[in-house]
Amino acid sequence: MKVMLQLAMFIGLGAVAVWAYFRFPRLRPGSLLRAAVHVAVSFVGFALVPAALSWLLPVMNSPAYAPYLVLAFLIPTLTYVLLSWVWLIARVLDLFGGTPRGGHHVSSKS
């Protein structure tokens, strides 16, 4: 059951990341460097989630709300990680794709 939840969460948040990629084209990074910086920032944010939770969970009044707090931190950060990878892959495909850019036109008669 735990594996199914993880798989469903990755698929669902991945779908949200792809949706955000197409829905908000102005948020896309304009260069490969910016896309790589987004990936690095998302990893740092995701790495800080356990530290934030270890500080906030003991402060909570009711332990019944702990899963909600964990999901409130996990869902946005994991979505940003997946979205930043979508941005990076799209940038790489855009820059190093197989379509020719520029050059002289070659006629089919030569």
N, CA, C and O atoms as a GROMACS GRO file, in nm:
protein
  440
    1MET      N    1   0.082  -0.119   0.000
    1MET     CA    2   0.000   0.000   0.000
    1MET      C    3   0.087   0.126   0.000
    1MET      O    4   0.055   0.224  -0.066
    2LYS      N    5   0.198   0.122   0.076
    2LYS     CA    6   0.287   0.237   0.083
    2LYS      C    7   0.351   0.266  -0.052
    2LYS      O    8   0.368   0.383  -0.089
    3VAL      N    9   0.386   0.161  -0.127
    3VAL     CA   10   0.447   0.179  -0.258
    3VAL      C   11   0.346   0.240  -0.354
    3VAL      O   12   0.382   0.325  -0.436
    4MET      N   13   0.221   0.198  -0.346
    4MET     CA   14   0.118   0.254  -0.432
    4MET      C   15   0.096   0.402  -0.404
    4MET      O   16   0.076   0.481  -0.497
    5LEU      N   17   0.101   0.440  -0.277
    5LEU     CA   18   0.084   0.580  -0.242
    5LEU      C   19   0.198   0.664  -0.298
    5LEU      O   20   0.176   0.772  -0.351
    6GLN      N   21   0.321   0.615  -0.286
    6GLN     CA   22   0.435   0.688  -0.340
    6GLN      C   23   0.425   0.700  -0.491
    6GLN      O   24   0.449   0.808  -0.546
    7LEU      N   25   0.390   0.592  -0.558
    7LEU     CA   26   0.378   0.595  -0.703
    7LEU      C   27   0.267   0.689  -0.746
    7LEU      O   28   0.284   0.766  -0.841
    8ALA      N   29   0.153   0.683  -0.678
    8ALA     CA   30   0.042   0.772  -0.712
    8ALA      C   31   0.080   0.918  -0.688
    8ALA      O   32   0.041   1.006  -0.765
    9MET      N   33   0.154   0.942  -0.582
    9MET     CA   34   0.196   1.079  -0.552
    9MET      C   35   0.292   1.132  -0.659
    9MET      O   36   0.278   1.246  -0.704
   10PHE      N   37   0.389   1.050  -0.700
   10PHE     CA   38   0.482   1.093  -0.804
   10PHE      C   39   0.410   1.115  -0.937
   10PHE      O   40   0.437   1.214  -1.006
   11ILE      N   41   0.321   1.027  -0.973
   11ILE     CA   42   0.247   1.042  -1.099
   11ILE      C   43   0.158   1.166  -1.094
   11ILE      O   44   0.153   1.244  -1.189
   12GLY      N   45   0.088   1.184  -0.984
   12GLY     CA   46   0.000   1.301  -0.971
   12GLY      C   47   0.076   1.432  -0.971
   12GLY      O   48   0.037   1.526  -1.040
   13LEU      N   49   0.183   1.440  -0.894
   13LEU     CA   50   0.260   1.564  -0.888
   13LEU      C   51   0.336   1.587  -1.018
   13LEU      O   52   0.358   1.701  -1.058
   14GLY      N   53   0.377   1.478  -1.085
   14GLY     CA   54   0.439   1.493  -1.217
   14GLY      C   55   0.340   1.547  -1.318
   14GLY      O   56   0.376   1.630  -1.402
   15ALA      N   57   0.215   1.502  -1.310
   15ALA     CA   58   0.111   1.555  -1.399
   15ALA      C   59   0.086   1.703  -1.370
   15ALA      O   60   0.065   1.782  -1.462
   16VAL      N   61   0.088   1.741  -1.244
   16VAL     CA   62   0.071   1.883  -1.208
   16VAL      C   63   0.189   1.964  -1.261
   16VAL      O   64   0.170   2.077  -1.308
   17ALA      N   65   0.310   1.910  -1.254
   17ALA     CA   66   0.428   1.982  -1.304
   17ALA      C   67   0.420   2.000  -1.456
   17ALA      O   68   0.452   2.107  -1.507
   18VAL      N   69   0.379   1.897  -1.528
   18VAL     CA   70   0.366   1.909  -1.674
   18VAL      C   71   0.254   2.006  -1.707
   18VAL      O   72   0.266   2.084  -1.801
   19TRP      N   73   0.144   2.001  -1.631
   19TRP     CA   74   0.035   2.096  -1.653
   19TRP      C   75   0.083   2.239  -1.631
   19TRP      O   76   0.052   2.328  -1.711
   20ALA      N   77   0.159   2.262  -1.525
   20ALA     CA   78   0.211   2.397  -1.497
   20ALA      C   79   0.308   2.442  -1.606
   20ALA      O   80   0.314   2.560  -1.639
   21TYR      N   81   0.383   2.348  -1.662
   21TYR     CA   82   0.475   2.383  -1.770
   21TYR      C   83   0.398   2.438  -1.890
   21TYR      O   84   0.438   2.540  -1.948
   22PHE      N   85   0.292   2.373  -1.927
   22PHE     CA   86   0.214   2.418  -2.043
   22PHE      C   87   0.120   2.534  -2.009
   22PHE      O   88   0.092   2.618  -2.095
   23ARG      N   89   0.070   2.540  -1.887
   23ARG     CA   90  -0.026   2.643  -1.849
   23ARG      C   91   0.040   2.779  -1.827
   23ARG      O   92  -0.021   2.882  -1.855
   24PHE      N   93   0.160   2.779  -1.776
   24PHE     CA   94   0.229   2.904  -1.744
   24PHE      C   95   0.361   2.914  -1.821
   24PHE      O   96   0.468   2.897  -1.762
   25PRO      N   97   0.357   2.940  -1.952
   25PRO     CA   98   0.481   2.943  -2.031
   25PRO      C   99   0.573   3.059  -1.994
   25PRO      O  100   0.693   3.052  -2.020
   26ARG      N  101   0.519   3.165  -1.934
   26ARG     CA  102   0.605   3.278  -1.898
   26ARG      C  103   0.694   3.247  -1.778
   26ARG      O  104   0.791   3.319  -1.754
   27LEU      N  105   0.663   3.142  -1.704
   27LEU     CA  106   0.747   3.105  -1.590
   27LEU      C  107   0.869   3.023  -1.630
   27LEU      O  108   0.960   3.004  -1.550
   28ARG      N  109   0.873   2.976  -1.754
   28ARG     CA  110   0.984   2.893  -1.799
   28ARG      C  111   1.114   2.972  -1.799
   28ARG      O  112   1.115   3.089  -1.839
   29PRO      N  113   1.222   2.910  -1.756
   29PRO     CA  114   1.352   2.979  -1.760
   29PRO      C  115   1.396   3.000  -1.904
   29PRO      O  116   1.372   2.916  -1.991
   30GLY      N  117   1.462   3.112  -1.927
   30GLY     CA  118   1.503   3.148  -2.062
   30GLY      C  119   1.634   3.089  -2.108
   30GLY      O  120   1.667   3.096  -2.227
   31SER      N  121   1.710   3.031  -2.018
   31SER     CA  122   1.839   2.975  -2.057
   31SER      C  123   1.862   2.843  -1.985
   31SER      O  124   1.793   2.809  -1.889
   32LEU      N  125   1.961   2.771  -2.034
   32LEU     CA  126   1.997   2.644  -1.972
   32LEU      C  127   2.053   2.666  -1.832
   32LEU      O  128   2.028   2.585  -1.741
   33LEU      N  129   2.127   2.772  -1.813
   33LEU     CA  130   2.184   2.803  -1.682
   33LEU      C  131   2.073   2.830  -1.579
   33LEU      O  132   2.079   2.780  -1.467
   34ARG      N  133   1.973   2.908  -1.618
   34ARG     CA  134   1.862   2.936  -1.526
   34ARG      C  135   1.784   2.810  -1.493
   34ARG      O  136   1.739   2.793  -1.379
   35ALA      N  137   1.766   2.723  -1.590
   35ALA     CA  138   1.697   2.597  -1.564
   35ALA      C  139   1.776   2.512  -1.466
   35ALA      O  140   1.718   2.450  -1.377
   36ALA      N  141   1.909   2.509  -1.481
   36ALA     CA  142   1.994   2.434  -1.389
   36ALA      C  143   1.990   2.495  -1.249
   36ALA      O  144   1.994   2.423  -1.149
   37VAL      N  145   1.984   2.627  -1.241
   37VAL     CA  146   1.974   2.694  -1.111
   37VAL      C  147   1.842   2.658  -1.044
   37VAL      O  148   1.837   2.636  -0.923
   38HIS      N  149   1.734   2.652  -1.122
   38HIS     CA  150   1.605   2.611  -1.065
   38HIS      C  151   1.612   2.469  -1.009
   38HIS      O  152   1.557   2.442  -0.902
   39VAL      N  153   1.679   2.379  -1.079
   39VAL     CA  154   1.695   2.242  -1.029
   39VAL      C  155   1.773   2.243  -0.898
   39VAL      O  156   1.734   2.175  -0.803
   40ALA      N  157   1.881   2.320  -0.891
   40ALA     CA  158   1.961   2.326  -0.768
   40ALA      C  159   1.881   2.385  -0.653
   40ALA      O  160   1.886   2.334  -0.541
   41VAL      N  161   1.807   2.492  -0.679
   41VAL     CA  162   1.726   2.555  -0.574
   41VAL      C  163   1.617   2.459  -0.526
   41VAL      O  164   1.587   2.453  -0.407
   42SER      N  165   1.558   2.386  -0.620
   42SER     CA  166   1.453   2.292  -0.580
   42SER      C  167   1.510   2.180  -0.494
   42SER      O  168   1.444   2.135  -0.400
   43PHE      N  169   1.631   2.134  -0.524
   43PHE     CA  170   1.694   2.030  -0.442
   43PHE      C  171   1.725   2.082  -0.302
   43PHE      O  172   1.707   2.011  -0.203
   44VAL      N  173   1.772   2.206  -0.294
   44VAL     CA  174   1.801   2.264  -0.162
   44VAL      C  175   1.672   2.278  -0.082
   44VAL      O  176   1.668   2.245   0.036
   45GLY      N  177   1.566   2.325  -0.147
   45GLY     CA  178   1.437   2.336  -0.078
   45GLY      C  179   1.384   2.203  -0.032
   45GLY      O  180   1.332   2.191   0.079
   46PHE      N  181   1.398   2.102  -0.116
   46PHE     CA  182   1.352   1.968  -0.080
   46PHE      C  183   1.437   1.909   0.032
   46PHE      O  184   1.386   1.834   0.115
   47ALA      N  185   1.564   1.942   0.036
   47ALA     CA  186   1.652   1.892   0.142
   47ALA      C  187   1.622   1.961   0.275
   47ALA      O  188   1.650   1.905   0.381
   48LEU      N  189   1.567   2.082   0.270
   48LEU     CA  190   1.536   2.154   0.394
   48LEU      C  191   1.402   2.114   0.455
   48LEU      O  192   1.374   2.150   0.569
   49VAL      N  193   1.321   2.039   0.382
   49VAL     CA  194   1.190   1.998   0.434
   49VAL      C  195   1.203   1.916   0.562
   49VAL      O  196   1.132   1.944   0.659
   50PRO      N  197   1.291   1.814   0.569
   50PRO     CA  198   1.301   1.740   0.695
   50PRO      C  199   1.345   1.826   0.814
   50PRO      O  200   1.299   1.805   0.926
   51ALA      N  201   1.434   1.921   0.789
   51ALA     CA  202   1.477   2.009   0.899
   51ALA      C  203   1.362   2.095   0.948
   51ALA      O  204   1.344   2.114   1.068
   52ALA      N  205   1.284   2.147   0.854
   52ALA     CA  206   1.169   2.229   0.894
   52ALA      C  207   1.066   2.146   0.968
   52ALA      O  208   1.006   2.192   1.066
   53LEU      N  209   1.044   2.023   0.922
   53LEU     CA  210   0.947   1.938   0.989
   53LEU      C  211   0.996   1.894   1.127
   53LEU      O  212   0.916   1.883   1.220
   54SER      N  213   1.125   1.870   1.142
   54SER     CA  214   1.176   1.831   1.273
   54SER      C  215   1.165   1.946   1.374
   54SER      O  216   1.162   1.922   1.495
   55TRP      N  217   1.159   2.067   1.325
   55TRP     CA  218   1.141   2.182   1.413
   55TRP      C  219   0.992   2.207   1.441
   55TRP      O  220   0.956   2.246   1.552
   56LEU      N  221   0.906   2.186   1.339
   56LEU     CA  222   0.764   2.220   1.354
   56LEU      C  223   0.679   2.109   1.416
   56LEU      O  224   0.584   2.139   1.488
   57LEU      N  225   0.710   1.984   1.389
   57LEU     CA  226   0.626   1.876   1.440
   57LEU      C  227   0.620   1.870   1.592
   57LEU      O  228   0.511   1.847   1.646
   58PRO      N  229   0.731   1.888   1.664
   58PRO     CA  230   0.719   1.886   1.811
   58PRO      C  231   0.641   2.005   1.868
   58PRO      O  232   0.589   1.998   1.979
   59VAL      N  233   0.633   2.114   1.794
   59VAL     CA  234   0.565   2.234   1.842
   59VAL      C  235   0.413   2.223   1.828
   59VAL      O  236   0.338   2.294   1.895
   60MET      N  237   0.368   2.133   1.740
   60MET     CA  238   0.224   2.120   1.714
   60MET      C  239   0.150   2.078   1.841
   60MET      O  240   0.200   2.000   1.922
   61ASN      N  241   0.028   2.131   1.855
   61ASN     CA  242  -0.054   2.096   1.971
   61ASN      C  243  -0.111   1.956   1.960
   61ASN      O  244  -0.112   1.881   2.057
   62SER      N  245  -0.158   1.920   1.843
   62SER     CA  246  -0.222   1.791   1.824
   62SER      C  247  -0.144   1.707   1.722
   62SER      O  248  -0.119   1.754   1.611
   63PRO      N  249  -0.105   1.586   1.758
   63PRO     CA  250  -0.033   1.502   1.662
   63PRO      C  251  -0.122   1.453   1.549
   63PRO      O  252  -0.072   1.398   1.451
   64ALA      N  253  -0.252   1.472   1.560
   64ALA     CA  254  -0.343   1.430   1.453
   64ALA      C  255  -0.323   1.513   1.327
   64ALA      O  256  -0.354   1.468   1.217
   65TYR      N  257  -0.272   1.635   1.342
   65TYR     CA  258  -0.250   1.722   1.226
   65TYR      C  259  -0.113   1.705   1.162
   65TYR      O  260  -0.082   1.773   1.064
   66ALA      N  261  -0.032   1.616   1.214
   66ALA     CA  262   0.104   1.596   1.162
   66ALA      C  263   0.106   1.554   1.015
   66ALA      O  264   0.186   1.608   0.939
   67PRO      N  265   0.021   1.460   0.971
   67PRO     CA  266   0.024   1.425   0.828
   67PRO      C  267  -0.010   1.543   0.737
   67PRO      O  268   0.044   1.555   0.627
   68TYR      N  269  -0.099   1.630   0.782
   68TYR     CA  270  -0.136   1.746   0.702
   68TYR      C  271  -0.019   1.844   0.690
   68TYR      O  272   0.003   1.904   0.585
   69LEU      N  273   0.054   1.861   0.798
   69LEU     CA  274   0.171   1.949   0.795
   69LEU      C  275   0.279   1.892   0.703
   69LEU      O  276   0.342   1.966   0.627
   70VAL      N  277   0.300   1.761   0.711
   70VAL     CA  278   0.400   1.697   0.625
   70VAL      C  279   0.361   1.715   0.479
   70VAL      O  280   0.445   1.750   0.396
   71LEU      N  281   0.234   1.690   0.446
   71LEU     CA  282   0.189   1.706   0.307
   71LEU      C  283   0.192   1.852   0.263
   71LEU      O  284   0.219   1.881   0.146
   72ALA      N  285   0.166   1.945   0.355
   72ALA     CA  286   0.170   2.087   0.320
   72ALA      C  287   0.311   2.131   0.281
   72ALA      O  288   0.326   2.223   0.200
   73PHE      N  289   0.413   2.067   0.336
   73PHE     CA  290   0.551   2.098   0.298
   73PHE      C  291   0.597   2.014   0.179
   73PHE      O  292   0.668   2.063   0.091
   74LEU      N  293   0.555   1.889   0.176
   74LEU     CA  294   0.605   1.795   0.076
   74LEU      C  295   0.549   1.821  -0.064
   74LEU      O  296   0.624   1.819  -0.161
   75ILE      N  297   0.420   1.845  -0.074
   75ILE     CA  298   0.358   1.859  -0.206
   75ILE      C  299   0.415   1.976  -0.286
   75ILE      O  300   0.453   1.956  -0.401
   76PRO      N  301   0.423   2.098  -0.232
   76PRO     CA  302   0.478   2.208  -0.313
   76PRO      C  303   0.626   2.189  -0.348
   76PRO      O  304   0.668   2.218  -0.459
   77THR      N  305   0.705   2.140  -0.251
   77THR     CA  306   0.847   2.127  -0.282
   77THR      C  307   0.874   2.016  -0.383
   77THR      O  308   0.958   2.032  -0.471
   78LEU      N  309   0.804   1.905  -0.371
   78LEU     CA  310   0.823   1.797  -0.468
   78LEU      C  311   0.771   1.836  -0.605
   78LEU      O  312   0.829   1.798  -0.707
   79THR      N  313   0.663   1.912  -0.609
   79THR     CA  314   0.613   1.962  -0.738
   79THR      C  315   0.714   2.055  -0.803
   79THR      O  316   0.736   2.049  -0.924
   80TYR      N  317   0.778   2.141  -0.723
   80TYR     CA  318   0.880   2.231  -0.777
   80TYR      C  319   1.001   2.152  -0.827
   80TYR      O  320   1.060   2.189  -0.929
   81VAL      N  321   1.039   2.045  -0.757
   81VAL     CA  322   1.150   1.962  -0.804
   81VAL      C  323   1.116   1.903  -0.941
   81VAL      O  324   1.197   1.909  -1.033
   82LEU      N  325   0.997   1.847  -0.953
   82LEU     CA  326   0.958   1.786  -1.080
   82LEU      C  327   0.943   1.891  -1.191
   82LEU      O  328   0.982   1.867  -1.305
   83LEU      N  329   0.886   2.006  -1.157
   83LEU     CA  330   0.871   2.113  -1.256
   83LEU      C  331   1.006   2.166  -1.302
   83LEU      O  332   1.024   2.195  -1.420
   84SER      N  333   1.100   2.178  -1.210
   84SER     CA  334   1.232   2.227  -1.250
   84SER      C  335   1.301   2.128  -1.343
   84SER      O  336   1.373   2.169  -1.434
   85TRP      N  337   1.280   1.998  -1.322
   85TRP     CA  338   1.336   1.898  -1.414
   85TRP      C  339   1.268   1.904  -1.550
   85TRP      O  340   1.333   1.885  -1.653
   86VAL      N  341   1.137   1.929  -1.552
   86VAL     CA  342   1.067   1.945  -1.680
   86VAL      C  343   1.125   2.065  -1.754
   86VAL      O  344   1.149   2.058  -1.874
   87TRP      N  345   1.147   2.175  -1.681
   87TRP     CA  346   1.208   2.293  -1.744
   87TRP      C  347   1.346   2.262  -1.798
   87TRP      O  348   1.379   2.302  -1.910
   88LEU      N  349   1.427   2.191  -1.722
   88LEU     CA  350   1.563   2.160  -1.765
   88LEU      C  351   1.562   2.069  -1.887
   88LEU      O  352   1.635   2.093  -1.983
   89ILE      N  353   1.481   1.965  -1.886
   89ILE     CA  354   1.475   1.874  -2.000
   89ILE      C  355   1.423   1.946  -2.124
   89ILE      O  356   1.474   1.924  -2.233
   90ALA      N  357   1.323   2.032  -2.107
   90ALA     CA  358   1.271   2.107  -2.222
   90ALA      C  359   1.377   2.202  -2.278
   90ALA      O  360   1.387   2.218  -2.400
   91ARG      N  361   1.455   2.265  -2.192
   91ARG     CA  362   1.562   2.354  -2.237
   91ARG      C  363   1.668   2.276  -2.314
   91ARG      O  364   1.714   2.321  -2.420
   92VAL      N  365   1.707   2.161  -2.262
   92VAL     CA  366   1.809   2.079  -2.328
   92VAL      C  367   1.757   2.033  -2.464
   92VAL      O  368   1.830   2.040  -2.563
   93LEU      N  369   1.634   1.987  -2.469
   93LEU     CA  370   1.578   1.944  -2.597
   93LEU      C  371   1.565   2.060  -2.695
   93LEU      O  372   1.583   2.042  -2.815
   94ASP      N  373   1.535   2.178  -2.644
   94ASP     CA  374   1.524   2.295  -2.731
   94ASP      C  375   1.660   2.337  -2.786
   94ASP      O  376   1.671   2.374  -2.903
   95LEU      N  377   1.762   2.331  -2.702
   95LEU     CA  378   1.895   2.375  -2.746
   95LEU      C  379   1.966   2.272  -2.833
   95LEU      O  380   2.030   2.308  -2.932
   96PHE      N  381   1.954   2.146  -2.797
   96PHE     CA  382   2.029   2.043  -2.866
   96PHE      C  383   1.941   1.952  -2.951
   96PHE      O  384   1.977   1.838  -2.978
   97GLY      N  385   1.826   2.003  -2.991
   97GLY     CA  386   1.736   1.924  -3.074
   97GLY      C  387   1.793   1.903  -3.213
   97GLY      O  388   1.892   1.967  -3.250
   98GLY      N  389   1.732   1.816  -3.289
   98GLY     CA  390   1.783   1.781  -3.420
   98GLY      C  391   1.742   1.875  -3.532
   98GLY      O  392   1.773   1.848  -3.648
   99THR      N  393   1.674   1.983  -3.501
   99THR     CA  394   1.631   2.074  -3.607
   99THR      C  395   1.744   2.167  -3.645
   99THR      O  396   1.813   2.219  -3.558
  100PRO      N  397   1.765   2.190  -3.774
  100PRO     CA  398   1.871   2.281  -3.817
  100PRO      C  399   1.836   2.426  -3.786
  100PRO      O  400   1.719   2.465  -3.790
  101ARG      N  401   1.937   2.503  -3.753
  101ARG     CA  402   1.916   2.644  -3.723
  101ARG      C  403   2.013   2.726  -3.808
  101ARG      O  404   2.134   2.712  -3.798
  102GLY      N  405   1.956   2.812  -3.890
  102GLY     CA  406   2.039   2.903  -3.969
  102GLY      C  407   2.109   2.833  -4.083
  102GLY      O  408   2.072   2.724  -4.124
  103GLY      N  409   2.211   2.898  -4.134
  103GLY     CA  410   2.287   2.841  -4.244
  103GLY      C  411   2.230   2.882  -4.379
  103GLY      O  412   2.133   2.959  -4.386
  104HIS      N  413   2.290   2.831  -4.484
  104HIS     CA  414   2.245   2.863  -4.617
  104HIS      C  415   2.145   2.760  -4.666
  104HIS      O  416   2.153   2.641  -4.633
  105HIS      N  417   2.054   2.807  -4.744
  105HIS     CA  418   1.955   2.717  -4.801
  105HIS      C  419   2.019   2.634  -4.912
  105HIS      O  420   2.088   2.688  -4.999
  106VAL      N  421   1.997   2.505  -4.909
  106VAL     CA  422   2.052   2.416  -5.009
  106VAL      C  423   1.937   2.371  -5.098
  106VAL      O  424   1.835   2.321  -5.051
  107SER      N  425   1.955   2.392  -5.228
  107SER     CA  426   1.848   2.351  -5.318
  107SER      C  427   1.855   2.200  -5.341
  107SER      O  428   1.959   2.137  -5.323
  108SER      N  429   1.745   2.144  -5.380
  108SER     CA  430   1.739   2.000  -5.400
  108SER      C  431   1.801   1.958  -5.533
  108SER      O  432   1.817   1.839  -5.557
  109LYS      N  433   1.837   2.054  -5.621
  109LYS     CA  434   1.894   2.022  -5.753
  109LYS      C  435   2.042   1.994  -5.746
  109LYS      O  436   2.095   1.933  -5.839
  110SER      N  437   2.112   2.034  -5.641
  110SER     CA  438   2.257   2.018  -5.639
  110SER      C  439   2.303   1.886  -5.588
  110SER      O  440   2.423   1.861  -5.581
   0.00000   0.00000   0.00000
